[in-house]
Amino acid sequence: MHKKVHVFWGKKNYFSSLLFSVILLLGYCSIGLSQTKNNLDVFFSLVDSASNNIIQNLPSKNKPVKINFDSGNDYSVFTNRVLENFKSKGIKIIPNNLNGDNSTQINFTVVNAHVHYNSMFRKNLLGEFYLDRNIILTGNYSILDSSSLIKKFNYSSVDTVSYDSLSYIQNYSYPFTKGETPAEPFISSFWEPVVAIGATAVAVILFFTIRSK
């Protein structure tokens, strides 16, 4: 009787440990996804870099500015981001249609916003897929005051993201946040079923071997 109770509790502890491991793994995956910046947020960071560069080149931080955006409807989402960044730096912004003022005119243009994913890869044989993410923002701006300044900008961000996070990091309301997904590597797609079948076969053999004993 004592032996049976001991076996029962051993199985219970085993399944409890297994359940705990699964919960821990799911929690780890959700934390990993939440820590990955989505593509739009990365673009916002690059736009911040561009607007900070404009602010650094202003002839006077105390003069109000007029900002004209000429980036088309595709990139209109960046307009409020630039305005917010200017205001956070204490730069006064006035309407473009206001006449008779002493202001600095800024023209801001986004030429291209692009996401590119490199080939998929795994960090181990049966682990999840990863991709190198390259986000690029190019454009130009001009500052018109007592003199004029015209500059181009080209900012990029390169990091690694998991394939499973693509549905989270891409915003389907903004097509420029989507990139073409590379095809799964042939070697990986060939060996994964082989390994899975082999593992299943070994498990079946072990099961009947243990039962026969």
N, CA and C atoms as a LAMMPS dump frame, in Angstrom:
ITEM: TIMESTEP
0
ITEM: NUMBER OF ATOMS
639
ITEM: BOX BOUNDS ff ff ff
-5.0000000000000000e+02 5.0000000000000000e+02
-5.0000000000000000e+02 5.0000000000000000e+02
-5.0000000000000000e+02 5.0000000000000000e+02
ITEM: ATOMS id mol type element x y z
1 1 1 N 0.833 -1.206 0
2 1 2 C 0 0 0
3 1 3 C 0.863 1.25 0
4 2 1 N 1.885 1.229 0.801
5 2 2 C 2.773 2.384 0.894
6 2 3 C 3.464 2.667 -0.431
7 3 1 N 3.806 1.587 -1.13
8 3 2 C 4.494 1.742 -2.421
9 3 3 C 3.587 2.399 -3.443
10 4 1 N 2.291 2.004 -3.485
11 4 2 C 1.35 2.578 -4.451
12 4 3 C 1.134 4.061 -4.193
13 5 1 N 1.007 4.432 -2.942
14 5 2 C 0.826 5.845 -2.597
15 5 3 C 2.025 6.655 -3.023
16 6 1 N 3.208 6.056 -2.846
17 6 2 C 4.438 6.748 -3.23
18 6 3 C 4.478 7 -4.741
19 7 1 N 4.039 6.005 -5.527
20 7 2 C 4.013 6.151 -6.988
21 7 3 C 2.987 7.202 -7.396
22 8 1 N 1.83 7.188 -6.745
23 8 2 C 0.772 8.151 -7.078
24 8 3 C 1.252 9.587 -6.876
25 9 1 N 1.885 9.828 -5.745
26 9 2 C 2.363 11.185 -5.481
27 9 3 C 3.51 11.566 -6.404
28 10 1 N 4.293 10.588 -6.809
29 10 2 C 5.374 10.878 -7.752
30 10 3 C 4.827 11.364 -9.075
31 11 1 N 3.759 10.714 -9.56
32 11 2 C 3.124 11.147 -10.806
33 11 3 C 2.499 12.521 -10.658
34 12 1 N 1.895 12.764 -9.52
35 12 2 C 1.255 14.055 -9.292
36 12 3 C 2.288 15.169 -9.311
37 13 1 N 3.402 14.935 -8.652
38 13 2 C 4.461 15.94 -8.634
39 13 3 C 5.027 16.161 -10.033
40 14 1 N 5.107 15.075 -10.805
41 14 2 C 5.634 15.187 -12.171
42 14 3 C 4.741 16.079 -13.023
43 15 1 N 3.409 15.805 -12.97
44 15 2 C 2.488 16.593 -13.784
45 15 3 C 2.386 18.034 -13.28
46 16 1 N 2.528 18.238 -11.977
47 16 2 C 2.528 19.592 -11.431
48 16 3 C 3.732 20.369 -11.936
49 17 1 N 4.884 19.694 -11.951
50 17 2 C 6.101 20.338 -12.459
51 17 3 C 5.975 20.653 -13.933
52 18 1 N 5.349 19.718 -14.684
53 18 2 C 5.159 19.929 -16.123
54 18 3 C 4.243 21.116 -16.382
55 19 1 N 3.145 21.193 -15.617
56 19 2 C 2.2 22.3 -15.764
57 19 3 C 2.872 23.625 -15.436
58 20 1 N 3.674 23.621 -14.38
59 20 2 C 4.388 24.844 -13.986
60 20 3 C 5.36 25.282 -15.078
61 21 1 N 6.032 24.31 -15.697
62 21 2 C 6.988 24.632 -16.766
63 21 3 C 6.287 25.239 -17.971
64 22 1 N 5.103 24.692 -18.315
65 22 2 C 4.342 25.223 -19.453
66 22 3 C 3.899 26.655 -19.18
67 23 1 N 3.377 26.899 -17.964
68 23 2 C 2.935 28.251 -17.598
69 23 3 C 4.109 29.217 -17.63
70 24 1 N 5.259 28.769 -17.127
71 24 2 C 6.448 29.618 -17.121
72 24 3 C 6.896 29.945 -18.532
73 25 1 N 6.827 28.949 -19.421
74 25 2 C 7.226 29.156 -20.816
75 25 3 C 6.292 30.136 -21.515
76 26 1 N 4.969 29.991 -21.289
77 26 2 C 4.011 30.909 -21.895
78 26 3 C 4.207 32.325 -21.399
79 27 1 N 4.496 32.441 -20.103
80 27 2 C 4.757 33.762 -19.543
81 27 3 C 5.985 34.395 -20.139
82 28 1 N 7.019 33.584 -20.346
83 28 2 C 8.263 34.086 -20.934
84 28 3 C 8.029 34.558 -22.36
85 29 1 N 7.244 33.786 -23.125
86 29 2 C 6.963 34.167 -24.518
87 29 3 C 6.175 35.472 -24.582
88 30 1 N 5.171 35.637 -23.696
89 30 2 C 4.364 36.862 -23.71
90 30 3 C 5.204 38.065 -23.324
91 31 1 N 6.143 37.883 -22.375
92 31 2 C 7.045 38.976 -22.004
93 31 3 C 7.932 39.348 -23.174
94 32 1 N 8.416 38.336 -23.917
95 32 2 C 9.279 38.597 -25.065
96 32 3 C 8.562 39.391 -26.131
97 33 1 N 7.273 39.052 -26.382
98 33 2 C 6.502 39.785 -27.381
99 33 3 C 6.255 41.218 -26.943
100 34 1 N 5.953 41.409 -25.653
101 34 2 C 5.651 42.757 -25.168
102 34 3 C 6.889 43.644 -25.181
103 35 1 N 8.086 43.033 -25.097
104 35 2 C 9.307 43.822 -25.093
105 35 3 C 9.761 44.192 -26.505
106 36 1 N 9.177 43.55 -27.513
107 36 2 C 9.532 43.847 -28.897
108 36 3 C 8.744 45.057 -29.377
109 37 1 N 9.438 46.105 -29.784
110 37 2 C 8.756 47.296 -30.299
111 37 3 C 8.056 46.966 -31.611
112 38 1 N 6.822 47.432 -31.766
113 38 2 C 6.185 47.231 -33.06
114 38 3 C 6.802 48.193 -34.081
115 39 1 N 6.578 47.899 -35.351
116 39 2 C 7.25 48.646 -36.426
117 39 3 C 6.892 50.125 -36.423
118 40 1 N 5.632 50.447 -36.117
119 40 2 C 5.226 51.854 -36.107
120 40 3 C 5.97 52.624 -35.017
121 41 1 N 6.137 52.008 -33.847
122 41 2 C 6.871 52.666 -32.766
123 41 3 C 8.337 52.89 -33.139
124 42 1 N 8.923 51.947 -33.885
125 42 2 C 10.304 52.135 -34.352
126 42 3 C 10.362 53.308 -35.316
127 43 1 N 9.381 53.401 -36.221
128 43 2 C 9.328 54.545 -37.135
129 43 3 C 9.194 55.856 -36.364
130 44 1 N 8.373 55.853 -35.314
131 44 2 C 8.225 57.058 -34.501
132 44 3 C 9.564 57.476 -33.893
133 45 1 N 10.35 56.502 -33.458
134 45 2 C 11.672 56.813 -32.894
135 45 3 C 12.582 57.442 -33.947
136 46 1 N 12.491 56.943 -35.188
137 46 2 C 13.308 57.5 -36.262
138 46 3 C 12.833 58.911 -36.636
139 47 1 N 11.524 59.122 -36.615
140 47 2 C 10.98 60.466 -36.871
141 47 3 C 11.432 61.429 -35.779
142 48 1 N 11.475 60.951 -34.535
143 48 2 C 11.984 61.778 -33.439
144 48 3 C 13.429 62.205 -33.706
145 49 1 N 14.238 61.282 -34.224
146 49 2 C 15.632 61.616 -34.544
147 49 3 C 15.701 62.701 -35.603
148 50 1 N 14.819 62.602 -36.613
149 50 2 C 14.805 63.614 -37.678
150 50 3 C 14.363 64.972 -37.143
151 51 1 N 13.3 64.998 -36.327
152 51 2 C 12.811 66.277 -35.808
153 51 3 C 13.791 66.874 -34.795
154 52 1 N 14.49 66.018 -34.038
155 52 2 C 15.518 66.529 -33.123
156 52 3 C 16.658 67.192 -33.889
157 53 1 N 16.972 66.634 -35.053
158 53 2 C 18.02 67.226 -35.89
159 53 3 C 17.598 68.6 -36.412
160 54 1 N 16.311 68.719 -36.738
161 54 2 C 15.788 70.018 -37.18
162 54 3 C 15.903 71.038 -36.051
163 55 1 N 15.497 70.644 -34.859
164 55 2 C 15.535 71.542 -33.705
165 55 3 C 16.953 72.015 -33.416
166 56 1 N 17.908 71.099 -33.55
167 56 2 C 19.313 71.467 -33.32
168 56 3 C 19.8 72.508 -34.314
169 57 1 N 19.219 72.519 -35.508
170 57 2 C 19.66 73.443 -36.561
171 57 3 C 18.829 74.721 -36.648
172 58 1 N 17.862 74.887 -35.75
173 58 2 C 17.081 76.128 -35.753
174 58 3 C 17.98 77.319 -35.413
175 59 1 N 17.809 78.439 -36.118
176 59 2 C 18.631 79.62 -35.804
177 59 3 C 18.327 80.182 -34.421
178 60 1 N 17.094 79.97 -33.941
179 60 2 C 16.718 80.446 -32.606
180 60 3 C 15.636 79.534 -32.045
181 61 1 N 15.845 79.071 -30.817
182 61 2 C 14.847 78.213 -30.159
183 61 3 C 13.706 79.05 -29.586
184 62 1 N 13.878 80.357 -29.517
185 62 2 C 12.871 81.236 -28.927
186 62 3 C 11.878 81.772 -29.953
187 63 1 N 12.183 81.572 -31.232
188 63 2 C 11.282 82.046 -32.279
189 63 3 C 10.214 81.003 -32.565
190 64 1 N 8.961 81.436 -32.793
191 64 2 C 7.925 80.474 -33.188
192 64 3 C 8.221 79.905 -34.578
193 65 1 N 7.678 78.74 -34.86
194 65 2 C 7.925 78.1 -36.16
195 65 3 C 6.598 77.741 -36.824
196 66 1 N 6.634 77.74 -38.145
197 66 2 C 5.559 77.178 -38.95
198 66 3 C 6.108 75.907 -39.603
199 67 1 N 5.339 74.81 -39.534
200 67 2 C 5.81 73.547 -40.108
201 67 3 C 4.867 73.122 -41.216
202 68 1 N 5.423 72.946 -42.394
203 68 2 C 4.668 72.458 -43.541
204 68 3 C 5.071 71.008 -43.814
205 69 1 N 4.084 70.103 -43.818
206 69 2 C 4.351 68.678 -44.067
207 69 3 C 3.975 68.352 -45.501
208 70 1 N 4.913 67.742 -46.196
209 70 2 C 4.699 67.403 -47.609
210 70 3 C 5.108 65.946 -47.827
211 71 1 N 4.391 65.042 -47.149
212 71 2 C 4.766 63.628 -47.209
213 71 3 C 3.669 62.73 -47.757
214 72 1 N 2.545 63.298 -48.14
215 72 2 C 1.453 62.492 -48.679
216 72 3 C 0.658 61.811 -47.571
217 73 1 N -0.477 61.231 -47.959
218 73 2 C -1.382 60.608 -46.989
219 73 3 C -0.785 59.366 -46.338
220 74 1 N 0.095 58.667 -47.044
221 74 2 C 0.665 57.43 -46.503
222 74 3 C 1.415 57.671 -45.198
223 75 1 N 2.04 58.845 -45.075
224 75 2 C 2.87 59.127 -43.903
225 75 3 C 2.299 60.245 -43.033
226 76 1 N 1.012 60.513 -43.175
227 76 2 C 0.398 61.59 -42.397
228 76 3 C 0.416 61.295 -40.895
229 77 1 N 0.576 60.01 -40.534
230 77 2 C 0.614 59.63 -39.123
231 77 3 C 1.814 60.243 -38.406
232 78 1 N 2.838 60.648 -39.181
233 78 2 C 4.039 61.226 -38.571
234 78 3 C 3.845 62.707 -38.2
235 79 1 N 2.816 63.336 -38.729
236 79 2 C 2.62 64.771 -38.503
237 79 3 C 2.502 65.099 -37.019
238 80 1 N 1.581 64.443 -36.341
239 80 2 C 1.383 64.718 -34.912
240 80 3 C 2.607 64.349 -34.084
241 81 1 N 3.34 63.338 -34.542
242 81 2 C 4.556 62.944 -33.809
243 81 3 C 5.586 64.07 -33.829
244 82 1 N 5.761 64.688 -35.009
245 82 2 C 6.714 65.8 -35.12
246 82 3 C 6.244 66.985 -34.283
247 83 1 N 4.96 67.327 -34.382
248 83 2 C 4.424 68.45 -33.611
249 83 3 C 4.597 68.216 -32.107
250 84 1 N 4.319 66.99 -31.681
251 84 2 C 4.456 66.654 -30.258
252 84 3 C 5.906 66.797 -29.797
253 85 1 N 6.834 66.374 -30.637
254 85 2 C 8.251 66.454 -30.278
255 85 3 C 8.72 67.904 -30.176
256 86 1 N 8.267 68.744 -31.113
257 86 2 C 8.632 70.164 -31.067
258 86 3 C 8.103 70.82 -29.792
259 87 1 N 6.85 70.538 -29.471
260 87 2 C 6.242 71.143 -28.271
261 87 3 C 6.929 70.667 -26.999
262 88 1 N 7.336 69.379 -26.98
263 88 2 C 8.013 68.857 -25.79
264 88 3 C 9.374 69.518 -25.577
265 89 1 N 9.95 70.079 -26.646
266 89 2 C 11.242 70.773 -26.543
267 89 3 C 11.061 72.276 -26.307
268 90 1 N 9.809 72.7 -26.12
269 90 2 C 9.548 74.102 -25.818
270 90 3 C 9.496 75.005 -27.03
271 91 1 N 9.358 74.419 -28.226
272 91 2 C 9.281 75.219 -29.452
273 91 3 C 7.821 75.588 -29.713
274 92 1 N 7.559 76.866 -29.881
275 92 2 C 6.199 77.323 -30.14
276 92 3 C 5.863 77.143 -31.612
277 93 1 N 4.712 76.529 -31.887
278 93 2 C 4.272 76.287 -33.257
279 93 3 C 3.037 77.13 -33.535
280 94 1 N 3.053 77.831 -34.65
281 94 2 C 1.905 78.664 -35.025
282 94 3 C 1.355 78.187 -36.37
283 95 1 N 0.08 78.462 -36.65
284 95 2 C -0.546 77.999 -37.897
285 95 3 C 0.15 78.573 -39.134
286 96 1 N 0.138 77.802 -40.204
287 96 2 C 0.774 78.247 -41.443
288 96 3 C 0.046 79.416 -42.089
289 97 1 N -1.248 79.534 -41.831
290 97 2 C -2.018 80.613 -42.482
291 97 3 C -1.983 81.926 -41.709
292 98 1 N -1.202 81.979 -40.652
293 98 2 C -1.096 83.213 -39.866
294 98 3 C -0.106 84.151 -40.554
295 99 1 N -0.543 85.361 -40.866
296 99 2 C 0.298 86.329 -41.575
297 99 3 C 0.859 87.388 -40.616
298 100 1 N 1.887 88.082 -41.1
299 100 2 C 2.451 89.199 -40.362
300 100 3 C 3.16 88.793 -39.089
301 101 1 N 3.741 87.626 -39.047
302 101 2 C 4.447 87.164 -37.854
303 101 3 C 5.937 87.047 -38.153
304 102 1 N 6.701 86.987 -37.114
305 102 2 C 8.15 86.791 -37.25
306 102 3 C 8.471 85.359 -36.849
307 103 1 N 8.394 84.445 -37.826
308 103 2 C 8.557 83.024 -37.534
309 103 3 C 9.57 82.382 -38.473
310 104 1 N 9.973 81.189 -38.118
311 104 2 C 10.853 80.375 -38.953
312 104 3 C 10.004 79.346 -39.682
313 105 1 N 10.175 79.247 -41.004
314 105 2 C 9.404 78.297 -41.809
315 105 3 C 10.174 76.982 -41.946
316 106 1 N 9.509 75.874 -41.622
317 106 2 C 10.119 74.539 -41.75
318 106 3 C 9.272 73.718 -42.713
319 107 1 N 9.942 73.099 -43.661
320 107 2 C 9.29 72.158 -44.582
321 107 3 C 9.843 70.764 -44.297
322 108 1 N 8.949 69.825 -43.995
323 108 2 C 9.364 68.478 -43.602
324 108 3 C 8.747 67.458 -44.553
325 109 1 N 9.599 66.607 -45.141
326 109 2 C 9.13 65.619 -46.113
327 109 3 C 9.699 64.241 -45.804
328 110 1 N 8.814 63.242 -45.726
329 110 2 C 9.24 61.843 -45.656
330 110 3 C 9.138 61.274 -47.064
331 111 1 N 10.263 60.823 -47.592
332 111 2 C 10.302 60.285 -48.953
333 111 3 C 9.969 58.8 -48.96
334 112 1 N 10.51 58.061 -47.987
335 112 2 C 10.303 56.613 -47.975
336 112 3 C 10.371 56.085 -46.547
337 113 1 N 9.432 55.208 -46.207
338 113 2 C 9.447 54.474 -44.945
339 113 3 C 9.293 53.005 -45.313
340 114 1 N 10.259 52.207 -44.945
341 114 2 C 10.32 50.85 -45.485
342 114 3 C 10.76 49.855 -44.418
343 115 1 N 10.139 48.657 -44.441
344 115 2 C 10.521 47.551 -43.554
345 115 3 C 11.041 46.399 -44.403
346 116 1 N 12.203 45.876 -44.027
347 116 2 C 12.779 44.741 -44.754
348 116 3 C 13.185 43.665 -43.762
349 117 1 N 12.757 42.419 -44.041
350 117 2 C 13.161 41.279 -43.22
351 117 3 C 14.151 40.426 -44.004
352 118 1 N 15.244 40.056 -43.343
353 118 2 C 16.205 39.152 -43.969
354 118 3 C 15.746 37.703 -43.803
355 119 1 N 16.523 36.772 -44.312
356 119 2 C 16.161 35.357 -44.303
357 119 3 C 15.886 34.846 -42.894
358 120 1 N 14.949 33.892 -42.807
359 120 2 C 14.646 33.274 -41.517
360 120 3 C 15.805 32.407 -41.05
361 121 1 N 15.93 32.304 -39.758
362 121 2 C 16.934 31.409 -39.184
363 121 3 C 16.46 30.95 -37.817
364 122 1 N 17.083 29.876 -37.345
365 122 2 C 16.799 29.353 -36.014
366 122 3 C 18.063 29.405 -35.184
367 123 1 N 17.901 29.613 -33.889
368 123 2 C 19.047 29.62 -32.996
369 123 3 C 19.425 28.21 -32.553
370 124 1 N 18.489 27.267 -32.739
371 124 2 C 18.787 25.853 -32.51
372 124 3 C 17.922 25.038 -33.458
373 125 1 N 18.113 23.712 -33.46
374 125 2 C 17.528 22.861 -34.495
375 125 3 C 16.016 22.978 -34.605
376 126 1 N 15.313 22.892 -33.481
377 126 2 C 13.856 22.908 -33.51
378 126 3 C 13.272 24.135 -32.815
379 127 1 N 14.074 25.158 -32.625
380 127 2 C 13.592 26.379 -31.978
381 127 3 C 12.737 27.213 -32.919
382 128 1 N 12.212 28.324 -32.409
383 128 2 C 11.369 29.185 -33.226
384 128 3 C 12.193 29.954 -34.255
385 129 1 N 11.521 30.432 -35.287
386 129 2 C 12.174 31.184 -36.346
387 129 3 C 12.393 32.635 -35.926
388 130 1 N 13.502 33.192 -36.392
389 130 2 C 13.813 34.606 -36.172
390 130 3 C 14.133 35.254 -37.519
391 131 1 N 13.99 36.586 -37.548
392 131 2 C 14.345 37.354 -38.73
393 131 3 C 15.078 38.616 -38.298
394 132 1 N 16.019 39.054 -39.113
395 132 2 C 16.648 40.357 -38.897
396 132 3 C 15.719 41.414 -39.482
397 133 1 N 15.344 42.384 -38.649
398 133 2 C 14.418 43.448 -39.065
399 133 3 C 15.201 44.73 -39.347
400 134 1 N 15.015 45.265 -40.535
401 134 2 C 15.676 46.51 -40.926
402 134 3 C 14.601 47.531 -41.292
403 135 1 N 14.497 48.598 -40.499
404 135 2 C 13.499 49.646 -40.728
405 135 3 C 14.22 50.927 -41.144
406 136 1 N 13.789 51.496 -42.26
407 136 2 C 14.486 52.644 -42.859
408 136 3 C 13.516 53.807 -43.051
409 137 1 N 13.976 54.996 -42.709
410 137 2 C 13.208 56.229 -42.917
411 137 3 C 14.109 57.235 -43.624
412 138 1 N 13.687 57.702 -44.794
413 138 2 C 14.454 58.702 -45.532
414 138 3 C 13.567 59.891 -45.862
415 139 1 N 14.177 61.036 -46.015
416 139 2 C 13.433 62.245 -46.347
417 139 3 C 14.337 63.459 -46.362
418 140 1 N 13.745 64.626 -46.23
419 140 2 C 14.513 65.868 -46.218
420 140 3 C 13.728 66.955 -45.498
421 141 1 N 14.405 68.009 -45.162
422 141 2 C 13.735 69.161 -44.551
423 141 3 C 14.477 70.433 -44.936
424 142 1 N 13.768 71.538 -44.835
425 142 2 C 14.385 72.847 -45.067
426 142 3 C 13.972 73.786 -43.947
427 143 1 N 14.891 74.665 -43.578
428 143 2 C 14.639 75.693 -42.571
429 143 3 C 14.844 77.046 -43.244
430 144 1 N 13.786 77.841 -43.297
431 144 2 C 13.85 79.133 -43.976
432 144 3 C 13.693 80.243 -42.949
433 145 1 N 14.741 81.065 -42.825
434 145 2 C 14.716 82.194 -41.9
435 145 3 C 15.47 83.325 -42.575
436 146 1 N 16.373 83.967 -41.867
437 146 2 C 17.214 84.977 -42.515
438 146 3 C 18.123 84.313 -43.553
439 147 1 N 18.391 83.026 -43.353
440 147 2 C 19.117 82.214 -44.331
441 147 3 C 18.355 80.909 -44.49
442 148 1 N 18.776 80.099 -45.43
443 148 2 C 18.067 78.842 -45.669
444 148 3 C 19.003 77.649 -45.479
445 149 1 N 18.436 76.561 -44.975
446 149 2 C 19.177 75.319 -44.781
447 149 3 C 18.335 74.177 -45.327
448 150 1 N 18.923 73.357 -46.185
449 150 2 C 18.232 72.196 -46.751
450 150 3 C 19.085 70.963 -46.479
451 151 1 N 18.485 69.957 -45.869
452 151 2 C 19.238 68.749 -45.521
453 151 3 C 18.413 67.495 -45.806
454 152 1 N 19.104 66.429 -46.2
455 152 2 C 18.483 65.113 -46.327
456 152 3 C 18.745 64.327 -45.049
457 153 1 N 17.851 63.38 -44.76
458 153 2 C 18.099 62.492 -43.625
459 153 3 C 17.84 61.043 -44.031
460 154 1 N 18.561 60.166 -43.387
461 154 2 C 18.442 58.725 -43.633
462 154 3 C 18.703 58.007 -42.315
463 155 1 N 17.662 57.514 -41.685
464 155 2 C 17.791 56.834 -40.398
465 155 3 C 17.346 55.378 -40.551
466 156 1 N 17.974 54.501 -39.789
467 156 2 C 17.6 53.088 -39.853
468 156 3 C 17.727 52.444 -38.481
469 157 1 N 17.013 51.359 -38.315
470 157 2 C 17.061 50.561 -37.087
471 157 3 C 17.16 49.097 -37.481
472 158 1 N 18.14 48.38 -36.911
473 158 2 C 18.35 46.969 -37.223
474 158 3 C 18.316 46.166 -35.932
475 159 1 N 17.464 45.142 -35.883
476 159 2 C 17.425 44.245 -34.732
477 159 3 C 16.89 42.889 -35.178
478 160 1 N 16.642 42.01 -34.23
479 160 2 C 16.152 40.659 -34.522
480 160 3 C 14.794 40.468 -33.861
481 161 1 N 13.84 39.912 -34.612
482 161 2 C 12.505 39.65 -34.078
483 161 3 C 12.126 38.205 -34.387
484 162 1 N 11.225 37.66 -33.586
485 162 2 C 10.753 36.297 -33.831
486 162 3 C 9.669 36.311 -34.912
487 163 1 N 9.598 35.226 -35.654
488 163 2 C 8.58 35.12 -36.704
489 163 3 C 7.174 35.188 -36.105
490 164 1 N 6.989 34.604 -34.931
491 164 2 C 5.679 34.588 -34.287
492 164 3 C 5.202 35.985 -33.885
493 165 1 N 6.12 36.948 -33.806
494 165 2 C 5.736 38.3 -33.375
495 165 3 C 5.269 39.181 -34.538
496 166 1 N 5.346 38.694 -35.774
497 166 2 C 5.024 39.542 -36.927
498 166 3 C 3.593 40.064 -36.885
499 167 1 N 2.656 39.224 -36.442
500 167 2 C 1.264 39.677 -36.384
501 167 3 C 1.085 40.794 -35.366
502 168 1 N 1.987 40.857 -34.393
503 168 2 C 1.909 41.903 -33.366
504 168 3 C 2.626 43.182 -33.792
505 169 1 N 3.8 43.056 -34.401
506 169 2 C 4.627 44.237 -34.669
507 169 3 C 4.224 44.974 -35.94
508 170 1 N 3.458 44.332 -36.82
509 170 2 C 3.025 44.993 -38.049
510 170 3 C 1.62 45.562 -37.857
511 171 1 N 1.438 46.797 -38.31
512 171 2 C 0.144 47.463 -38.166
513 171 3 C -0.516 47.503 -39.549
514 172 1 N -1.597 46.743 -39.688
515 172 2 C -2.207 46.601 -41.004
516 172 3 C -2.959 47.85 -41.452
517 173 1 N -3.133 48.813 -40.548
518 173 2 C -3.746 50.085 -40.943
519 173 3 C -2.748 50.972 -41.682
520 174 1 N -1.464 50.668 -41.525
521 174 2 C -0.406 51.445 -42.17
522 174 3 C 0.471 50.488 -42.979
523 175 1 N 0.231 50.394 -44.292
524 175 2 C 0.928 49.419 -45.132
525 175 3 C 2.456 49.513 -45.066
526 176 1 N 3.001 50.723 -44.81
527 176 2 C 4.457 50.849 -44.799
528 176 3 C 5.099 50.13 -43.603
529 177 1 N 4.285 49.716 -42.617
530 177 2 C 4.846 48.989 -41.468
531 177 3 C 4.977 47.497 -41.748
532 178 1 N 4.531 47.056 -42.934
533 178 2 C 4.601 45.64 -43.291
534 178 3 C 5.776 45.392 -44.231
535 179 1 N 6.447 44.28 -44.027
536 179 2 C 7.544 43.895 -44.906
537 179 3 C 7.272 42.519 -45.5
538 180 1 N 7.911 42.212 -46.591
539 180 2 C 7.743 40.901 -47.217
540 180 3 C 8.409 39.836 -46.35
541 181 1 N 7.664 38.798 -46.021
542 181 2 C 8.19 37.728 -45.161
543 181 3 C 8.966 36.723 -45.995
544 182 1 N 10.231 36.448 -45.67
545 182 2 C 11.026 35.478 -46.425
546 182 3 C 10.45 34.071 -46.279
547 183 1 N 10.755 33.218 -47.244
548 183 2 C 10.307 31.832 -47.196
549 183 3 C 11.091 31.056 -46.14
550 184 1 N 10.445 30.012 -45.604
551 184 2 C 11.114 29.16 -44.62
552 184 3 C 12.281 28.435 -45.276
553 185 1 N 13.446 28.357 -44.636
554 185 2 C 14.603 27.671 -45.22
555 185 3 C 14.271 26.227 -45.576
556 186 1 N 14.748 25.751 -46.739
557 186 2 C 14.411 24.401 -47.211
558 186 3 C 14.946 23.33 -46.271
559 187 1 N 16.177 23.508 -45.805
560 187 2 C 16.793 22.488 -44.944
561 187 3 C 15.989 22.334 -43.663
562 188 1 N 15.558 23.455 -43.107
563 188 2 C 14.779 23.414 -41.867
564 188 3 C 13.439 22.74 -42.103
565 189 1 N 12.763 23.088 -43.209
566 189 2 C 11.452 22.51 -43.491
567 189 3 C 11.557 21.023 -43.807
568 190 1 N 12.737 20.556 -44.263
569 190 2 C 12.943 19.141 -44.561
570 190 3 C 13.219 18.34 -43.302
571 191 1 N 14.084 18.865 -42.432
572 191 2 C 14.512 18.112 -41.264
573 191 3 C 13.499 18.116 -40.141
574 192 1 N 12.663 19.137 -40.024
575 192 2 C 11.717 19.201 -38.909
576 192 3 C 10.751 18.017 -38.906
577 193 1 N 10.099 17.659 -40.047
578 193 2 C 9.226 16.481 -40.03
579 193 3 C 9.998 15.19 -39.752
580 194 1 N 11.239 15.112 -40.274
581 194 2 C 12.051 13.912 -40.048
582 194 3 C 12.324 13.727 -38.567
583 195 1 N 12.729 14.811 -37.906
584 195 2 C 13.025 14.743 -36.473
585 195 3 C 11.761 14.426 -35.679
586 196 1 N 10.633 15.044 -36.073
587 196 2 C 9.37 14.815 -35.371
588 196 3 C 8.934 13.356 -35.496
589 197 1 N 9.044 12.788 -36.71
590 197 2 C 8.675 11.388 -36.933
591 197 3 C 9.598 10.47 -36.142
592 198 1 N 10.896 10.801 -36.153
593 198 2 C 11.863 9.994 -35.408
594 198 3 C 11.573 10.006 -33.925
595 199 1 N 11.241 11.188 -33.394
596 199 2 C 10.941 11.303 -31.964
597 199 3 C 9.68 10.518 -31.614
598 200 1 N 8.669 10.566 -32.511
599 200 2 C 7.434 9.813 -32.271
600 200 3 C 7.701 8.31 -32.278
601 201 1 N 8.537 7.869 -33.232
602 201 2 C 8.87 6.443 -33.322
603 201 3 C 9.595 5.963 -32.07
604 202 1 N 10.534 6.766 -31.59
605 202 2 C 11.271 6.405 -30.366
606 202 3 C 10.33 6.329 -29.173
607 203 1 N 9.389 7.286 -29.086
608 203 2 C 8.439 7.3 -27.976
609 203 3 C 7.56 6.054 -27.995
610 204 1 N 7.103 5.636 -29.197
611 204 2 C 6.265 4.433 -29.319
612 204 3 C 7.036 3.19 -28.913
613 205 1 N 8.293 3.099 -29.376
614 205 2 C 9.133 1.941 -29.035
615 205 3 C 9.35 1.855 -27.535
616 206 1 N 9.66 2.997 -26.919
617 206 2 C 9.888 3.022 -25.46
618 206 3 C 8.623 2.651 -24.708
619 207 1 N 7.458 3.112 -25.208
620 207 2 C 6.195 2.822 -24.545
621 207 3 C 5.925 1.314 -24.503
622 208 1 N 6.072 0.638 -25.665
623 208 2 C 5.787 -0.795 -25.714
624 208 3 C 6.879 -1.589 -24.997
625 209 1 N 8.111 -1.069 -25.015
626 209 2 C 9.194 -1.765 -24.301
627 209 3 C 8.933 -1.76 -22.812
628 210 1 N 8.513 -0.594 -22.281
629 210 2 C 8.226 -0.466 -20.842
630 210 3 C 7.023 -1.336 -20.475
631 211 1 N 6.004 -1.367 -21.331
632 211 2 C 4.802 -2.164 -21.042
633 211 3 C 5.12 -3.646 -21.024
634 212 1 N 6.004 -4.069 -21.936
635 212 2 C 6.346 -5.489 -22
636 212 3 C 7.097 -5.953 -20.777
637 213 1 N 7.788 -5.015 -20.104
638 213 2 C 8.508 -5.363 -18.887
639 213 3 C 7.568 -5.401 -17.679
